[in-house]
Amino acid sequence: MNAPTSPAESRLSPIVRAAILALGAAVALGFGRFAYALILPDMRADLDWSYSQAGWMNGVNAAGYLAGALVAARFGARFGHRALFTFAVLVTALSILATGLTRNFELLTLFRLLTGLTGAFVFVIGGAMTAQLSSGGGPRATLIAGLFYAGPGFGMAVTGFFIPAYSAAYGPAGWQGAWLLLGLCSILAGAVSLIGLPARPVAKVQSRKAAGTFPVRSALPALFAYMAFGGGYIGYMTFIFALLRQVGATATELSVFWILTGLSGMLSPWVWARLIGGLPHGRGLSALMGITCLGAAIPLVLPTMQAAYVSGIIFGSAFLAVVAATTAFVRRNAEPEYWTSGIAAFTIVFGFGQTFGPLLVGLMSDRAGSLSTGLWYGCLFLVIGMVLAAVQSDISTGNRGG
């Protein structure tokens, strides 16, 4: 049973509520997934991992995310959105903390899997609650949705302030302490995010009519595009930090790069608001995937820190906007009672892409003996996603629910 809301909580506006809920998204992705890239170089050096092992560890995180996405809508309907979000954000924070308590590969795999599993609950259910807060449509709806999806960028910016400096101070052996610090930040942010839970709980049980009715077949080009995007973007997010370390970037330069990427991600829903909400069909998705690909390719062509900063700004400004654009697509092409299942469908295919992406980039990098080679494969997947999204048409009202 959901706890009653306090008078102060019930007075929160939808905009403020979405901004607070975004801290949950920061824990799920900004801390739980993306911060791995910052700590990975020290983990590889201290634990003597190959690129394949490093890719596996983020791939298993994505596999957990996929598993969570498969059941998030069903669990949300059964247990209530508020209860599931509360449970998931706190377990995610604790699993991040636990990652710093062991050096065992199997246990690290388990904690990364758990972080992905419960992180998916946070993101899918948080996205669904935010969609309800923004159900009126118009610019205000775009603002509300954008606030939630700015959460991962905020999490990236926060980690950029302290993890590179911590790594520089303590060296490869300090990676466990970095995870412990990240876990404490996650517990704090996760607890605060609960203040943003909707004052009125979402119904626990969906109607029979609402079950499984998002028009998946009509959205296949967009879904496959999003899968390819998941495989492409995560390669950059997993290994770009290691690539910059290889070319001699200092701790300060790495912090600036990651903070710029995170801040750009926070601003992306507003930078691309017209593109997200104004372009019909899959054109907005396609354009944003193309921009993401451009950002990912820049440091491979120009291996300088100046180029890396430009890459981070372009990539950061676009990749989270792709996520927001999928939500806009669902809202435009399905009735409100189907939004949770629609968001879950996109999250599921995204999870497939994120699972094979890091492993493939790692394998190709090990085979070629060059991290840049593997990252080019990530760019190829982004191009495939851009092409597939370009052929997606909006779904007519008559096809909704079919």
Backbone hydrogen bonds, N-H to C=O, Kabsch-Sander energy under -0.5 kcal/mol:
donor,donor_aa,acceptor,acceptor_aa,energy
10,S,6,S,-2.5
11,R,7,P,-0.9
11,R,8,A,-0.5
12,L,9,E,-1.7
17,R,13,S,-2.8
18,A,14,P,-2.4
19,A,15,I,-2.0
20,I,16,V,-2.1
21,L,17,R,-2.6
22,A,18,A,-1.5
23,L,20,I,-1.7
24,G,21,L,-1.7
25,A,21,L,-1.0
26,A,22,A,-2.1
27,V,23,L,-1.8
28,A,24,G,-2.6
29,L,25,A,-2.4
30,G,25,A,-1.0
31,F,26,A,-2.6
32,G,27,V,-2.1
33,R,29,L,-1.4
34,F,29,L,-3.0
35,A,30,G,-0.6
36,Y,33,R,-1.2
37,A,34,F,-1.4
38,L,35,A,-0.8
39,I,35,A,-1.4
40,L,36,Y,-2.2
42,D,39,I,-0.5
43,M,39,I,-1.9
44,R,40,L,-3.1
45,A,41,P,-2.0
46,D,42,D,-2.6
47,L,43,M,-2.8
48,D,44,R,-1.2
49,W,44,R,-1.0
54,A,50,S,-2.0
55,G,51,Y,-2.8
56,W,52,S,-2.6
57,M,53,Q,-1.9
58,N,54,A,-1.1
59,G,55,G,-2.5
60,V,56,W,-3.0
61,N,57,M,-0.8
62,A,58,N,-1.8
63,A,59,G,-2.0
64,G,60,V,-2.2
65,Y,61,N,-1.9
66,L,62,A,-2.5
67,A,63,A,-2.4
68,G,64,G,-2.4
69,A,65,Y,-2.4
70,L,66,L,-1.9
71,V,67,A,-0.9
71,V,68,G,-0.6
72,A,68,G,-1.3
73,A,69,A,-0.5
75,F,71,V,-3.0
76,G,72,A,-2.8
77,A,73,A,-2.0
78,R,74,R,-1.9
79,F,75,F,-3.1
80,G,76,G,-1.5
84,L,80,G,-2.3
85,F,81,H,-2.6
86,T,82,R,-2.2
87,F,83,A,-2.4
88,A,84,L,-2.8
89,V,85,F,-2.6
90,L,86,T,-1.5
91,V,87,F,-2.2
92,T,88,A,-2.5
93,A,89,V,-1.7
94,L,90,L,-2.1
95,S,91,V,-2.4
96,I,92,T,-1.9
97,L,93,A,-2.0
98,A,94,L,-2.4
99,T,95,S,-1.1
100,G,96,I,-0.5
100,G,97,L,-1.4
101,L,98,A,-2.0
102,T,99,T,-0.6
108,L,104,N,-2.5
109,T,105,F,-2.3
110,L,106,E,-2.1
111,F,107,L,-2.5
112,R,108,L,-2.4
113,L,109,T,-2.3
114,L,110,L,-2.5
115,T,111,F,-2.3
116,G,112,R,-1.9
117,L,113,L,-2.4
118,T,114,L,-2.4
119,G,115,T,-1.6
120,A,116,G,-1.8
121,F,117,L,-1.2
122,V,118,T,-2.1
123,F,119,G,-2.3
124,V,120,A,-3.1
125,I,121,F,-2.3
126,G,122,V,-2.1
127,G,123,F,-2.2
128,A,124,V,-2.1
129,M,125,I,-2.5
130,T,126,G,-2.2
131,A,127,G,-2.3
132,Q,128,A,-1.7
133,L,129,M,-1.9
134,S,130,T,-1.7
135,S,132,Q,-1.4
137,G,134,S,-1.6
141,A,137,G,-0.6
142,T,138,G,-1.6
143,L,139,P,-2.2
144,I,140,R,-2.4
145,A,141,A,-2.5
146,G,142,T,-2.4
147,L,143,L,-2.0
148,F,144,I,-1.4
149,Y,145,A,-2.0
150,A,146,G,-0.8
150,A,147,L,-0.6
151,G,148,F,-1.6
154,F,150,A,-2.1
155,G,151,G,-2.4
156,M,152,P,-2.2
157,A,153,G,-2.4
158,V,154,F,-2.3
159,T,155,G,-2.2
160,G,156,M,-2.2
161,F,157,A,-0.8
161,F,158,V,-1.0
162,F,158,V,-0.8
163,I,159,T,-2.4
166,Y,162,F,-2.3
167,S,163,I,-2.9
168,A,164,P,-2.3
169,A,165,A,-1.9
170,Y,166,Y,-2.2
171,G,167,S,-2.4
174,G,171,G,-2.1
175,W,172,P,-1.3
176,Q,173,A,-0.5
178,A,174,G,-1.6
179,W,175,W,-1.7
180,L,176,Q,-2.0
181,L,177,G,-2.4
182,L,178,A,-2.2
183,G,179,W,-2.6
184,L,180,L,-2.0
185,C,181,L,-2.2
186,S,182,L,-2.1
187,I,183,G,-2.3
188,L,184,L,-2.0
189,A,185,C,-2.7
190,G,186,S,-2.9
191,A,187,I,-2.0
192,V,188,L,-2.1
193,S,189,A,-2.1
194,L,190,G,-0.8
194,L,191,A,-0.8
195,I,192,V,-1.8
196,G,193,S,-1.4
197,L,194,L,-1.4
206,Q,204,K,-0.5
210,A,207,S,-0.5
211,A,207,S,-0.8
211,A,208,R,-0.8
213,T,210,A,-1.0
216,V,214,F,-2.4
219,A,215,P,-0.8
219,A,216,V,-1.2
220,L,217,R,-1.1
223,L,219,A,-2.4
224,F,220,L,-3.0
225,A,221,P,-2.1
226,Y,222,A,-2.2
227,M,223,L,-1.8
228,A,224,F,-2.4
229,F,225,A,-2.5
230,G,226,Y,-2.2
231,G,227,M,-1.9
232,G,228,A,-1.9
233,Y,229,F,-3.0
234,I,230,G,-1.3
235,G,231,G,-0.5
236,Y,232,G,-1.1
237,M,233,Y,-2.3
238,T,234,I,-1.8
239,F,235,G,-2.0
240,I,236,Y,-2.5
243,L,239,F,-2.2
244,L,240,I,-2.3
245,R,241,F,-2.1
246,Q,242,A,-1.9
247,V,243,L,-1.4
248,G,245,R,-1.4
249,A,244,L,-2.2
254,L,250,T,-2.6
255,S,251,A,-2.3
256,V,252,T,-2.5
257,F,253,E,-2.4
258,W,254,L,-2.5
259,I,255,S,-2.7
260,L,256,V,-2.6
261,T,257,F,-2.2
262,G,258,W,-2.6
263,L,259,I,-3.1
264,S,260,L,-2.3
265,G,261,T,-1.9
266,M,262,G,-2.0
267,L,263,L,-1.9
268,S,264,S,-1.1
270,W,267,L,-1.2
271,V,267,L,-2.3
272,W,268,S,-2.6
273,A,270,W,-0.8
276,I,272,W,-2.8
277,G,273,A,-2.8
278,G,274,R,-2.5
279,L,274,R,-0.5
279,L,275,L,-0.9
282,G,392,Q,-2.2
283,R,280,P,-1.5
286,S,282,G,-2.5
287,A,283,R,-2.6
288,L,284,G,-2.3
289,M,285,L,-2.2
290,G,286,S,-2.1
291,I,287,A,-2.1
292,T,288,L,-2.2
293,C,289,M,-2.2
294,L,290,G,-2.1
295,G,291,I,-2.2
296,A,292,T,-2.2
297,A,293,C,-2.0
298,I,294,L,-1.4
300,L,297,A,-1.0
301,V,297,A,-1.4
301,V,298,I,-0.7
302,L,298,I,-3.0
304,T,302,L,-2.2
308,A,304,T,-2.0
309,Y,305,M,-2.4
310,V,306,Q,-1.7
311,S,307,A,-2.7
312,G,308,A,-2.9
313,I,309,Y,-2.1
314,I,310,V,-2.6
315,F,311,S,-3.2
316,G,312,G,-2.6
317,S,313,I,-1.9
318,A,314,I,-1.0
318,A,315,F,-0.8
319,F,315,F,-2.7
320,L,316,G,-0.7
322,V,318,A,-1.5
323,V,319,F,-0.8
324,A,320,L,-1.8
325,A,321,A,-2.3
326,T,322,V,-1.6
327,T,323,V,-1.5
328,A,324,A,-2.1
329,F,325,A,-2.1
330,V,326,T,-2.3
331,R,327,T,-2.7
332,R,328,A,-1.9
333,N,329,F,-1.3
334,A,330,V,-0.9
338,Y,335,E,-2.3
339,W,336,P,-1.6
342,G,338,Y,-2.1
343,I,339,W,-3.1
344,A,340,T,-2.4
345,A,341,S,-2.0
346,F,342,G,-1.8
347,T,343,I,-2.3
348,I,344,A,-2.5
349,V,345,A,-1.8
350,F,346,F,-2.1
351,G,347,T,-2.1
352,F,348,I,-1.8
353,G,349,V,-2.0
354,Q,350,F,-2.6
355,T,351,G,-1.6
356,F,352,F,-1.7
357,G,353,G,-2.0
359,L,355,T,-0.6
360,L,356,F,-2.5
361,V,357,G,-2.5
362,G,358,P,-2.5
363,L,359,L,-2.8
364,M,360,L,-2.8
365,S,361,V,-2.1
366,D,362,G,-2.6
367,R,363,L,-2.6
368,A,364,M,-2.2
369,G,365,S,-1.6
370,S,365,S,-1.2
374,G,370,S,-1.1
375,L,371,L,-1.9
376,W,372,S,-1.7
377,Y,373,T,-1.1
378,G,374,G,-1.1
379,C,375,L,-1.6
380,L,376,W,-1.9
381,F,377,Y,-1.8
382,L,378,G,-1.6
383,V,379,C,-2.0
384,I,380,L,-2.2
385,G,381,F,-2.4
386,M,382,L,-2.1
387,V,383,V,-2.1
388,L,384,I,-2.3
389,A,385,G,-2.5
390,A,386,M,-1.3
391,V,387,V,-0.6
391,V,388,L,-1.1
392,Q,389,A,-1.4
399,N,396,S,-1.6
400,R,396,S,-0.6
400,R,397,T,-1.0
402,G,399,N,-2.1
